[in-house]
């Protein structure tokens, strides 16, 4: 295994501040990366010497400007009445259970995910991790425990120094580029085995519970499945996995990209989210009866996804590039049909035993922030269950052939849907939605300033 085996002790459980300090000292950690995610899912924070981190932990002096949650993917900042112009600090309160070794550094370095709070301990409502925690609190009040398991797709690509040039698949161990589609190909995925060996080593050192690795349908496209678990824990892992995969690939001179549609002529990359619901007291799956049939609660959850996913689209397809994936004939859902064992629908019910009854939301793209994607999907289902909604008739045939394109086709349409979605805003938090909309509109305005190769090719001398 890559790295220092002493990075793990017999009991790695870190629950408290004292546990965290002991953990850092036992591993002789010299620096700590203190992190939160912004709206795009980018790690923002600071790198702190360990002694200063411990001091800041005790005195709550680990801080960042609250305005980072109004920072766009291009590095610009928004104007919003929710975020004061004076850019006050918020406190970063580390979650001890999230501390991990950073496996790709030579010096013993730790990373830890924080909750963004105010000085009085109340949560910063616009922070993505807090948005998910807000939704999970609604479930907790009902005695419900949601369980999720994401499947994350991504592409490998040669280093692309000039963004004006299209991506190319990397050269595998056989010395050739992969240009044909190799769905589920064992030998094809083994072409990049050195990268994935490092990925698995890095993930093991960080206790990231990844499961299956498969070759997806695109050239040099791969999917990683996660074990199921608590949504906050799994969102933390998905966030860390993206960073880990990029570093493992970069070690071999290759890019790993989670763009929804990085290659022309290839399918896009999704983050399918499997979701189930457990009774906290009994531990039973609330989505299946004792006879193994779908419960009314399950059907209402599906109906909530059907009714509100269009409003939540800006959270699960957050970029202009996201909508290049949501098109007919590219193996991506274009509507919110549902069905048992039907991969053409947006909402699939996999064949399973009663304890594993779940719905797979196939709409989110790999480019989404996992905290916000989980929050959005769970919010839609929660509203559906609360209202006792009834889903449409199950789709038995090929949903790709349906003429109904029920999802927004452009980012601006999705943002307008979210702006007017009063029930969804109440669950997610109106301040968060306000800031998120401002961030995404600012990004779209920046995108509008860019002239594409297509425009130069077809409009320059023809119009």
C-alpha positions in Angstrom: 0.0 0.0 0.0 1.2 3.5 -0.8 2.2 5.7 2.1 2.9 5.0 5.8 1.1 2.0 7.3 1.5 3.8 10.7 -1.2 6.2 9.5 -3.8 3.8 11.0 -3.9 2.7 14.6 -6.1 -0.1 16.1 -8.8 2.4 16.9 -9.1 5.2 14.3 -12.4 6.4 15.6 -12.3 10.2 16.1 -15.4 11.5 17.8 -14.3 14.4 19.9 -11.9 17.3 20.0 -9.6 15.4 22.3 -9.7 12.4 20.0 -8.7 14.6 17.1 -5.7 16.1 19.0 -4.5 12.7 20.0 -4.9 11.5 16.4 -2.8 14.3 15.0 -0.1 13.8 17.6 0.1 10.1 17.1 0.7 10.5 13.4 3.2 13.4 13.8 1.1 15.5 11.5 2.9 18.7 10.5 0.1 20.6 8.7 -3.7 20.4 8.5 -5.8 21.3 5.5 -9.0 22.9 6.9 -11.7 22.7 4.3 -15.3 23.6 3.3 -16.9 23.4 -0.2 -18.1 26.3 -2.1 -21.2 26.1 -4.3 -19.4 24.3 -7.1 -18.0 21.7 -4.8 -14.4 23.1 -4.9 -12.4 22.7 -1.7 -11.9 26.1 -0.1 -9.9 26.7 3.1 -6.4 27.1 4.5 -3.4 25.1 5.3 -2.4 25.5 9.0 0.6 24.2 11.0 -0.7 21.5 13.4 0.0 23.5 16.6 -1.8 26.5 15.3 -4.7 24.2 14.2 -4.9 22.8 17.7 -4.9 26.3 19.2 -7.5 27.4 16.8 -9.6 24.4 17.5 -9.7 25.2 21.2 -10.3 29.0 20.7 -12.5 28.8 17.6 -10.1 31.0 15.7 -10.1 29.0 12.4 -12.0 31.4 10.1 -12.8 32.3 6.5 -14.8 35.1 5.0 -18.4 34.1 4.6 -18.2 35.5 1.1 -16.4 32.4 -0.2 -19.9 30.9 -0.5 -20.6 33.6 -3.0 -17.5 32.8 -5.1 -18.1 31.5 -8.6 -16.2 28.7 -10.4 -14.3 31.4 -12.2 -13.1 33.0 -9.0 -15.4 36.1 -9.1 -17.6 37.2 -6.2 -21.3 38.1 -6.3 -23.3 41.0 -4.9 -26.0 39.7 -2.6 -28.0 41.2 0.2 -27.6 37.8 2.1 -23.8 38.2 2.2 -22.7 41.5 3.8 -20.4 43.8 1.8 -18.1 44.0 4.8 -17.1 40.3 4.3 -17.3 39.2 7.9 -15.6 36.0 8.9 -17.4 32.8 9.7 -15.9 30.2 12.1 -14.7 26.9 10.7 -15.7 24.2 13.3 -13.9 21.0 12.2 -15.9 17.8 12.2 -13.5 15.4 14.1 -15.0 12.4 12.3 -13.8 13.6 8.9 -10.1 13.9 9.7 -7.9 11.9 7.3 -4.4 11.6 6.0 -3.6 13.3 2.7 -2.0 10.4 1.0 -0.3 12.2 -1.9 2.0 14.4 0.2 5.4 13.4 1.4 5.1 15.3 4.6 2.6 14.0 7.1 -0.4 16.1 6.3 -4.1 15.8 7.4 -7.3 17.1 5.9 -10.5 17.9 7.8 -13.9 19.0 6.7 -15.5 21.8 8.7 -19.0 23.1 9.4 -19.3 26.9 8.7 -20.9 28.5 11.7 -21.3 31.9 13.2 -19.6 32.9 16.5 -22.8 32.0 18.4 -22.6 28.5 17.0 -25.5 28.8 14.6 -25.0 27.4 11.1 -24.2 29.6 8.1 -27.3 28.7 6.1 -25.7 29.2 2.7 -22.9 26.7 3.2 -23.6 23.5 1.1 -22.8 21.0 3.9 -25.2 22.9 6.2 -27.9 22.8 3.5 -27.7 19.0 3.5 -27.7 18.9 7.3 -30.9 21.1 7.3 -32.7 18.6 5.0 -31.5 15.6 7.1 -32.9 17.3 10.2 -36.4 17.2 8.6 -36.0 13.4 8.2 -34.7 13.0 11.7 -37.8 14.8 13.1 -39.9 12.1 11.4 -37.9 9.2 12.8 -36.6 8.5 9.3 -33.0 7.7 8.3 -32.3 8.2 4.6 -29.6 6.0 3.1 -27.7 6.9 -0.2 -25.2 5.3 -2.5 -23.8 7.3 -5.4 -22.3 6.0 -8.6 -19.9 8.5 -10.0 -18.8 8.5 -13.6 -15.7 10.3 -15.0 -13.4 10.4 -18.0 -9.6 10.2 -18.2 -7.9 12.5 -20.6 -4.5 13.5 -21.8 -3.2 16.7 -20.2 -4.9 19.6 -22.0 -2.8 22.7 -21.5 -4.6 24.8 -24.1 -8.4 24.8 -23.5 -9.1 25.7 -27.1 -8.1 22.2 -28.1 -10.5 19.3 -27.6 -9.7 16.5 -25.1 -8.0 13.2 -26.2 -8.2 9.9 -24.4 -4.9 9.0 -22.7 -2.6 6.3 -24.0 -3.0 3.0 -22.1 -0.4 0.4 -21.2 -0.7 -1.1 -24.7 0.7 2.2 -26.2 -2.5 3.1 -28.0 -5.3 5.6 -27.3 -8.7 4.1 -26.5 -11.1 5.5 -29.2 -13.8 2.8 -29.2 -16.5 2.3 -26.6 -15.8 -0.6 -24.3 -18.7 -0.9 -21.9 -17.9 -3.1 -19.0 -14.6 -4.1 -20.7 -12.2 -5.7 -18.1 -9.1 -5.5 -20.3 -10.0 -1.9 -21.4 -10.2 -0.6 -17.8 -7.0 -2.5 -17.0 -5.2 -0.4 -19.6 -5.2 2.3 -16.9 -4.5 -0.1 -14.0 -1.5 1.9 -12.6 -3.8 4.9 -12.1 -6.5 2.9 -10.4 -4.0 1.1 -8.1 -2.9 4.5 -6.8 -6.6 5.5 -6.5 -7.4 2.4 -4.4 -4.4 3.0 -2.2 -5.3 6.6 -1.7 -8.9 5.7 -0.9 -7.9 3.0 1.5 -5.6 5.4 3.4 -8.6 7.8 3.7 -11.2 5.2 4.6 -13.3 6.1 1.5 -15.8 3.3 1.1 -15.7 2.8 -2.7 -17.0 -0.5 -4.1 -17.1 -1.5 -7.7 -14.9 -0.1 -10.6 -16.3 -0.5 -14.1 -15.5 0.8 -17.6 -18.4 2.9 -18.8 -19.7 3.3 -22.3 -17.5 6.3 -23.3 -13.9 6.1 -24.5 -11.7 6.2 -21.3 -14.9 6.6 -19.2 -15.0 4.9 -15.8 -17.6 4.5 -13.0 -16.9 4.1 -9.3 -19.7 2.9 -7.0 -19.8 3.8 -3.3 -21.1 1.7 -0.5 -24.4 2.9 0.9 -24.6 4.9 4.1 -25.6 8.1 5.9 -26.0 10.9 3.3 -23.7 13.4 5.2 -20.9 10.8 5.5 -21.3 9.7 1.9 -21.3 13.3 0.6 -18.1 13.9 2.5 -16.6 10.8 0.8 -17.8 11.8 -2.6 -16.3 15.2 -2.2 -13.0 13.8 -1.1 -13.0 11.1 -3.8 -13.2 13.7 -6.6 -10.1 15.4 -5.3 -8.4 12.0 -4.7 -9.1 10.7 -8.3 -7.7 13.9 -9.8 -4.5 13.5 -7.8 -4.1 9.8 -8.6 -4.5 10.5 -12.3 -2.2 13.6 -12.2 0.5 11.4 -10.7 0.6 9.6 -14.1 0.4 12.7 -16.2 -3.3 12.2 -16.9 -6.4 14.3 -16.1 -9.5 12.9 -14.4 -12.5 15.1 -15.2 -16.0 15.1 -13.7 -17.3 17.5 -16.3 -20.8 16.3 -17.4 -19.9 16.3 -21.1 -16.1 16.7 -21.7 -15.9 14.9 -25.1 -17.7 15.6 -28.3 -19.5 12.5 -29.6 -19.3 10.6 -26.3 -21.9 10.1 -23.6 -21.8 12.3 -20.6 -20.9 11.5 -17.0 -23.6 11.1 -14.3 -23.7 10.7 -10.6 -26.6 8.3 -10.1 -27.9 8.5 -6.5 -29.5 5.4 -5.0 -31.8 6.3 -2.1 -33.7 4.3 0.5 -35.4 5.1 3.8 -35.1 3.3 7.1 -37.2 3.6 10.3 -34.9 4.8 13.0 -36.6 2.7 15.7 -37.1 -0.6 13.9 -34.3 -0.5 11.3 -36.8 -1.6 8.6 -36.8 -0.3 5.1 -39.9 2.0 4.7 -40.0 1.6 1.0 -41.1 -2.0 0.9 -43.9 -3.9 2.6 -43.3 -7.2 4.4 -44.5 -8.9 1.2 -41.9 -7.0 -0.8 -44.2 -4.6 -2.6 -43.7 -0.9 -3.0 -45.2 1.1 -0.1 -47.3 4.2 -0.4 -44.5 6.1 1.2 -42.1 4.9 -1.5 -44.5 5.9 -4.3 -45.0 9.3 -2.8 -41.2 9.7 -2.6 -41.0 8.9 -6.3 -43.9 11.3 -7.0 -42.0 14.1 -5.2 -39.0 13.5 -7.4 -41.2 13.5 -10.4 -42.8 16.8 -9.5 -39.9 18.7 -8.1 -36.7 17.5 -9.9 -37.4 20.1 -12.7 -37.3 22.8 -10.0 -34.1 21.3 -8.4 -32.4 20.9 -11.8 -30.0 23.8 -11.2 -28.6 21.9 -8.2 -28.0 18.6 -9.9 -27.1 20.0 -13.4 -25.3 23.1 -12.2 -23.3 24.3 -15.2 -23.9 25.3 -18.8 -22.0 22.1 -19.8 -24.4 20.0 -17.8 -27.2 20.3 -20.3 -25.0 18.9 -23.2 -25.5 15.6 -21.4 -29.3 15.8 -20.9 -30.2 15.2 -24.6 -31.9 12.4 -26.5 -29.9 9.4 -27.7 -27.0 9.9 -25.3 -28.1 7.4 -22.7 -29.1 10.1 -20.2 -32.6 10.7 -18.9 -34.6 13.5 -20.5 -37.7 13.1 -18.3 -38.9 11.9 -14.9 -40.5 8.7 -15.9 -40.0 5.9 -13.4 -40.0 2.1 -13.6 -38.7 -1.2 -12.2 -35.5 -2.4 -13.8 -35.6 0.2 -16.5 -32.4 2.1 -17.2 -34.0 4.4 -19.8 -36.1 6.2 -17.1 -34.9 9.1 -14.9 -36.0 7.3 -11.8 -35.2 3.6 -11.7 -36.3 1.0 -9.1 -33.5 -1.7 -9.2 -34.5 -5.4 -8.6 -33.7 -6.0 -4.9 -34.7 -7.7 -1.7 -37.0 -5.9 0.6 -34.2 -4.5 2.8 -32.6 -3.0 -0.2 -35.6 -1.4 -1.9 -34.6 1.9 -3.3 -35.0 4.5 -6.0 -32.1 5.4 -8.3 -32.1 9.0 -9.4 -30.3 8.9 -12.7 -30.6 12.6 -13.6 -27.7 14.3 -11.6 -24.4 14.9 -13.5 -21.0 14.1 -12.1 -20.2 17.8 -12.1 -22.6 18.5 -9.2 -21.7 19.3 -5.7 -22.5 16.1 -3.8 -23.9 17.9 -0.7 -26.3 19.9 -2.8 -27.2 17.0 -5.1 -28.1 14.8 -2.1 -30.0 17.7 -0.4 -32.0 18.4 -3.6 -32.9 14.8 -4.2 -33.9 14.1 -0.6 -35.8 17.4 -0.4 -37.9 16.4 -3.5 -38.7 13.0 -1.9 -39.5 14.5 1.4 -42.0 17.0 0.0 -43.6 14.2 -1.9 -44.0 12.0 1.2 -45.3 14.9 3.3 -48.0 15.7 0.7 -48.8 12.1 -0.1 -48.3 12.6 -3.8 -49.1 9.9 -6.3 -46.7 9.1 -9.1 -47.5 8.7 -12.8 -48.1 5.3 -14.2 -44.9 3.2 -14.3 -43.0 3.3 -17.6 -42.7 -0.2 -19.1 -41.0 0.6 -22.4 -38.1 2.7 -23.6 -38.3 6.2 -22.0 -35.8 7.5 -24.5 -38.5 7.2 -27.2 -40.9 9.4 -25.2 -41.5 12.7 -26.9 -41.8 14.4 -23.6 -38.7 16.3 -22.5 -39.8 17.1 -19.0 -36.5 18.5 -17.7 -35.1 22.0 -18.3 -32.8 22.1 -21.4 -30.7 25.1 -20.4 -29.2 26.5 -17.2 -31.2 29.7 -17.4 -34.4 27.7 -17.5 -33.3 25.6 -14.5 -32.4 28.8 -12.6 -35.8 30.3 -13.3 -37.5 27.1 -12.1 -35.6 27.2 -8.8 -36.3 30.9 -8.3 -40.1 30.3 -8.3 -40.0 26.9 -6.4 -41.5 28.1 -3.1 -41.9 24.6 -1.5 -38.3 23.6 -2.4 -36.9 26.9 -1.2 -38.6 26.4 2.1 -36.9 23.1 2.6 -33.5 24.1 1.3 -33.5 27.6 2.8 -34.4 30.8 1.0 -31.1 32.5 1.8 -29.2 29.6 0.3 -31.3 29.6 -2.8 -30.9 33.4 -3.2 -27.1 33.2 -3.0 -26.9 30.1 -5.2 -29.0 31.8 -7.9 -26.7 34.8 -7.8 -23.6 32.6 -8.1 -25.0 30.7 -11.1 -26.2 33.8 -12.9 -22.8 35.4 -12.5 -21.2 32.3 -13.9 -23.6 32.3 -16.9 -22.8 36.0 -17.6 -19.1 35.1 -17.7 -19.8 32.2 -20.0 -21.7 34.5 -22.4 -18.5 36.5 -22.9 -16.7 33.5 -24.4 -16.8 32.9 -28.2 -16.7 29.2 -29.0 -14.8 27.3 -31.8 -18.3 26.4 -33.3 -19.1 30.1 -33.7 -15.8 30.8 -35.3 -16.1 27.8 -37.6 -19.7 28.3 -38.8 -20.4 32.0 -38.4 -17.2 33.9 -39.0 -17.4 33.9 -42.8 -20.9 32.6 -43.4 -23.2 35.2 -41.9 
